Amino acid sequence: MSAEQTARGRILHGWGVTSPTSASIIGLDQLDSVATELKGDAPRGVIARGYGRSYGDPAQNAGGTVVDATAASGLVSVDLETGTVVARSGTSIDQLIRWLVPLGWFVPVTPGTRSVSVGGAIAADIHGKNHHRSGSWCRHVRSFRMMLADGSVLDVDRESNPDLFWATCGGLGLTGVILDATIHMKPIETSWLNVDTDRVSNLDELMSLMASSDRDYEYSVAWIDLVASGARMGRGILDRGRFATIEELGHRQRNRALEFHDHEVATLPPMPSGLVNPLTVRAFNEAWYRKTPKQRHGHLATISQFFHPLDLVRDWNRIYGPRGCIQWQCVVPMDSGDVIETVVRKLSSTHLSSFLAVLKLMGPGDGAYLSFPQEGWTLALDVPVGAGIHSVFDELDEAVVEAGGRLYLAKDARMRPELMPLMYPRLEEWREIRRGVDPEGRFQSDMSRRLGLS
Ligand SMILES: Cc1cc2nc3c(=O)[nH]c(=O)nc-3n(C[C@H](O)[C@H](O)[C@H](O)COP(=O)(O)OP(=O)(O)OC[C@H]3O[C@@H](n4cnc5c(N)ncnc54)[C@H](O)[C@@H]3O)c2cc1C
């Protein structure tokens, strides 16, 4: 848990480090204490927290209680015939990969970091580079056990309790504390990815290539240079791939076909503000773009290289300095690609600097009331906190809403609450289910209060 101890509890923040607040902590290994706290009447309530990889404030609770789910990790059972695992909610995707890849099973969906818990994956209904093929995390979850607001424990599965199941998927911990979950893993023959990489010279070309070929690949993601302007605006690098077969490996790799390779190389020390600025970002983006050959098809990459390059440097968010960063991620329908162009144009023409901008195509969403994915384009970008940032994003939020899109709550730290029902039209249905299981609003977070979710 990324936190600092104080006399009244611990200071917690999200990955963007934008709005730290203090809360009392109870480990999820002390279930009786969690139940007692829920049955009490402390006004600021309780929220669960995984590894704090949400960028904003959904896993913190100023003046209230935070349940540290990472205190309860590990596998309850594994069926290696079917790839079905029951994992405690504090188990990380990193642990699942390390334990199960050597046995021929991979997580069905992985985000851009492995430091995400099973509980956090359900509560944000996370997506990966395969959303167009495999949907989001909760499509692969059969059931979970959760502690409700009255301290009781309930088995929730998609058939017998669909309302609570789908209100909890993407429900940001506000329906209960997930204790463990039954997840279907994905079979793999090797731990290597067979990757096609293309360097593409502008946004139009990039989006056309993605629209025409993504469906041929299991995984796809594009990095965009948000500094390039003019004819090069939106230039990028498109990586698409699938797990390699054993025949596709060289002799040496075949001997360790299912080995997991971890490449963490460094830990960043605390940094001053201002390191990420237009000058450094321009230099980084130019070098990153140029280092990639125009076309490189059929090369092999490890799981870490392909899915989690950011995990190479621990605490890399320190690069933004003490003021932190805002991550902004939108999704807009397929036929609203012009909104993506508007965003890229806006960013490339302002002083806001982003070296991390990622474009993906999503497939249809699932049945979760507050789940982020919907069919269309999703663009995610990190920007250091600085002057002018809020007015730029407020303007872009409007463009997203007008197109029928939404922002990803697991990344949000700043959006205006009045946009919630416009972005999430099933919010009222979700509130009703939540009121049914938590009539007194015991589950609360800084985000739920900021956005008026309950
Ligand atoms: C570098 C980076 C890359 C990322 N890439 C992606 C990506 O590609 N796709 C994507 O979808 N997301 C991505 N994310 C976001 C991340 O996957 C989600 O924010 C995820 O929810 C974080 O999991 P966590 O364990 O850190 O949960 P936390 O951030 O601690 O909590 C997130 C939410 O889950 C709830 N929660 C946590 N545990 C439980 C529990 N046991 N019971 C009930 N509720 C619980 C919390 O209350 C909170 O609302 C990325 C984040 C980072 C930092």
Ligand as a Chemical Component Dictionary entry (heavy atoms), coordinates in Angstrom:
data_LIG
# 
_chem_comp.id                   LIG 
_chem_comp.type                 NON-POLYMER 
_chem_comp.pdbx_formal_charge   0 
_chem_comp.three_letter_code    LIG 
# 
loop_
_chem_comp_atom.comp_id 
_chem_comp_atom.atom_id 
_chem_comp_atom.alt_atom_id 
_chem_comp_atom.type_symbol 
_chem_comp_atom.charge 
_chem_comp_atom.model_Cartn_x 
_chem_comp_atom.model_Cartn_y 
_chem_comp_atom.model_Cartn_z 
_chem_comp_atom.pdbx_ordinal 
LIG C1  C1  C 0 0.594   2.377  -15.140 1  
LIG C2  C2  C 0 -0.864  2.047  -15.103 2  
LIG C3  C3  C 0 -1.440  1.455  -16.217 3  
LIG C4  C4  C 0 -2.800  1.126  -16.191 4  
LIG N1  N1  N 0 -3.335  0.536  -17.307 5  
LIG C5  C5  C 0 -4.633  0.212  -17.319 6  
LIG C6  C6  C 0 -5.215  -0.438 -18.445 7  
LIG O1  O1  O 0 -4.541  -0.708 -19.443 8  
LIG N2  N2  N 0 -6.532  -0.789 -18.385 9  
LIG C7  C7  C 0 -7.285  -0.526 -17.272 10 
LIG O2  O2  O 0 -8.471  -0.871 -17.287 11 
LIG N3  N3  N 0 -6.769  0.085  -16.196 12 
LIG C8  C8  C 0 -5.467  0.457  -16.188 13 
LIG N4  N4  N 0 -4.935  1.063  -15.082 14 
LIG C9  C9  C 0 -5.825  1.321  -13.913 15 
LIG C10 C10 C 0 -5.915  0.131  -12.955 16 
LIG O3  O3  O 0 -6.010  -1.081 -13.657 17 
LIG C11 C11 C 0 -7.188  0.257  -12.110 18 
LIG O4  O4  O 0 -7.248  1.508  -11.489 19 
LIG C12 C12 C 0 -7.300  -0.833 -11.033 20 
LIG O5  O5  O 0 -8.557  -0.722 -10.424 21 
LIG C13 C13 C 0 -6.222  -0.693 -9.975  22 
LIG O6  O6  O 0 -6.260  -1.808 -9.099  23 
LIG P1  P1  P 0 -5.760  -1.685 -7.589  24 
LIG O7  O7  O 0 -5.617  -3.023 -7.028  25 
LIG O8  O8  O 0 -4.542  -0.803 -7.547  26 
LIG O9  O9  O 0 -7.004  -0.948 -6.940  27 
LIG P2  P2  P 0 -7.098  0.459  -6.197  28 
LIG O10 O10 O 0 -6.606  1.518  -7.115  29 
LIG O11 O11 O 0 -6.505  0.370  -4.872  30 
LIG O12 O12 O 0 -8.689  0.576  -6.100  31 
LIG C14 C14 C 0 -9.458  0.743  -7.265  32 
LIG C15 C15 C 0 -10.927 0.535  -6.968  33 
LIG O13 O13 O 0 -11.123 -0.827 -6.627  34 
LIG C16 C16 C 0 -11.801 -0.911 -5.382  35 
LIG N5  N5  N 0 -11.322 -2.130 -4.728  36 
LIG C17 C17 C 0 -10.057 -2.535 -4.567  37 
LIG N6  N6  N 0 -10.035 -3.708 -3.918  38 
LIG C18 C18 C 0 -11.308 -4.042 -3.658  39 
LIG C19 C19 C 0 -11.945 -5.124 -2.972  40 
LIG N7  N7  N 0 -11.247 -6.137 -2.430  41 
LIG N8  N8  N 0 -13.300 -5.106 -2.881  42 
LIG C20 C20 C 0 -14.045 -4.119 -3.424  43 
LIG N9  N9  N 0 -13.488 -3.062 -4.075  44 
LIG C21 C21 C 0 -12.144 -3.038 -4.179  45 
LIG C22 C22 C 0 -11.427 0.362  -4.653  46 
LIG O14 O14 O 0 -12.417 0.701  -3.676  47 
LIG C23 C23 C 0 -11.395 1.358  -5.773  48 
LIG O15 O15 O 0 -12.689 1.847  -6.027  49 
LIG C24 C24 C 0 -3.595  1.406  -15.046 50 
LIG C25 C25 C 0 -3.000  2.016  -13.936 51 
LIG C26 C26 C 0 -1.639  2.336  -13.950 52 
LIG C27 C27 C 0 -1.030  2.988  -12.743 53 
# 
loop_
_chem_comp_bond.comp_id 
_chem_comp_bond.atom_id_1 
_chem_comp_bond.atom_id_2 
_chem_comp_bond.value_order 
_chem_comp_bond.pdbx_ordinal 
LIG C1  C2  SING 1  
LIG C2  C3  SING 2  
LIG C2  C26 DOUB 3  
LIG C3  C4  DOUB 4  
LIG C4  N1  SING 5  
LIG C4  C24 SING 6  
LIG N1  C5  DOUB 7  
LIG C5  C6  SING 8  
LIG C5  C8  SING 9  
LIG C6  O1  DOUB 10 
LIG C6  N2  SING 11 
LIG N2  C7  SING 12 
LIG C7  O2  DOUB 13 
LIG C7  N3  SING 14 
LIG N3  C8  DOUB 15 
LIG C8  N4  SING 16 
LIG N4  C9  SING 17 
LIG N4  C24 SING 18 
LIG C9  C10 SING 19 
LIG C10 O3  SING 20 
LIG C10 C11 SING 21 
LIG C11 O4  SING 22 
LIG C11 C12 SING 23 
LIG C12 O5  SING 24 
LIG C12 C13 SING 25 
LIG C13 O6  SING 26 
LIG O6  P1  SING 27 
LIG P1  O7  DOUB 28 
LIG P1  O8  SING 29 
LIG P1  O9  SING 30 
LIG O9  P2  SING 31 
LIG P2  O10 DOUB 32 
LIG P2  O11 SING 33 
LIG P2  O12 SING 34 
LIG O12 C14 SING 35 
LIG C14 C15 SING 36 
LIG C15 O13 SING 37 
LIG C15 C23 SING 38 
LIG O13 C16 SING 39 
LIG C16 N5  SING 40 
LIG C16 C22 SING 41 
LIG N5  C17 SING 42 
LIG N5  C21 SING 43 
LIG C17 N6  DOUB 44 
LIG N6  C18 SING 45 
LIG C18 C19 SING 46 
LIG C18 C21 DOUB 47 
LIG C19 N7  SING 48 
LIG C19 N8  DOUB 49 
LIG N8  C20 SING 50 
LIG C20 N9  DOUB 51 
LIG N9  C21 SING 52 
LIG C22 O14 SING 53 
LIG C22 C23 SING 54 
LIG C23 O15 SING 55 
LIG C24 C25 DOUB 56 
LIG C25 C26 SING 57 
LIG C26 C27 SING 58 
# 
